[in-house]
Amino acid sequence: MNNIETKLGKLQFQNPITVASGTFGYEYSDYVDFNKLGAIVTKTITKHPKIGNKPPRLFETSGGLLNSIGLQNPGLENFIKDELPKYRGFSTNLIISFSGSSISEFKEILLRLEDEEGIDGYEINVSCPNVENEGLAFGVDAKIVNKLTGELSKLTTRELTIKLSPNVTDIKEIAKAAEDGGADSLSLINTLLGMAIDWKTGKIYFKRGLAGYSGPVIKPVALNLVYQVAKTVNIPIMAMGGISNWMDALEFIYAGASVVAIGTQNFVNPKITIETINNLQNFLEEKKLTIKNLIGKANMEEK
């Protein structure tokens, strides 16, 4: 293993940098050599096509971004037919993110994807705050997460990652439930719940009221939750939440993450993933360190 390689459950990563679901589509191949990434995580797909929420969908704040996209996607069959073939030509890991409205629908989607080649793993989105009757209903209940994970883990030998919501009373309980159900790894955190109000009119900005909050402002929250979960489970973590540069990525690795996903910052700088990989590599070489030896090494500063 060289100094920047890492593992996420069953998967070997050439480096720890990937992308957060929904922030990095195939169009980024115009700016980024996908083969240089640790993995590609697709936008969350659902069984049937979704047109998403009514606009407005985005609201920029001083420290981040509110979004109410609503899992807009072409649907499972259209994804398999039109989009999956585009990703098969890349050598990096391909992780398909998907969500369902029932345990049986989650299973149906997974089994359909099992028929397709070129997929290395699944990110099970049980935590999206922007849709009704999907994801979030599963992600807030430890028993349901345990049952769902148990059902899915029996159906695949590919990497099974459960994406956790921060919008719960105790994320450690949900994480342990996923681990006990047979998850190979965990993905956290999804967006925080937020909203925007027009100060001129008093009207709530988004049609659904709430939205998902991401960007640099949520980094301290994400860092804490990753640290807490890493101390609770024995399976690896793919971390995300406010990562803007290689130093942020390194902090999450210290907190216990084996892999780090960059999200909102892709909209600011389409080349941020490659820059992060290069800068992280330079740091490791300069300090004669390896990713493997830094995972979970955060400690309290002595007074």
Helices and strands as residue ranges (DSSP letters): E 6-8, E 11-13, E 17-19, G 26-30, G 34-36, E 39-41, E 58-60, E 65-67, H 76-78, I 79-83, H 84-87, E 93-98, H 103-114, E 121-125, H 136-139, H 142-153, E 159-163, H 171-181, E 185-188, E 192-194, E 211-214, G 216-218, H 219-230, E 237-239, H 246-255, E 259-262, H 265-268, H 272-287
